[in-house]
Amino acid sequence: MQQDQLKVILDRVKGGEGLNAIILSLGMNLQSTLLDMQANHKQEYKDAKEQQKNQSVTEPLRK
């Protein structure tokens, strides 16, 4: 996916687009990446909390 983004940027440079358009594109890609990372982190946090909850339920049964 990163190679596709770089190709788009290089095409824009070759096409003569201004630096502002390239910076805007990079910013939008970064924002998208950060939002994906945030969503993944939230899901990992939910999964960990669920696992912790499940362990606290099963621990007394093991004793």
Residue pairs with C-beta under 8 A, 6 or more apart in sequence:
5 29
8 25
9 22
9 25
9 26
12 21
12 22
12 25
13 22
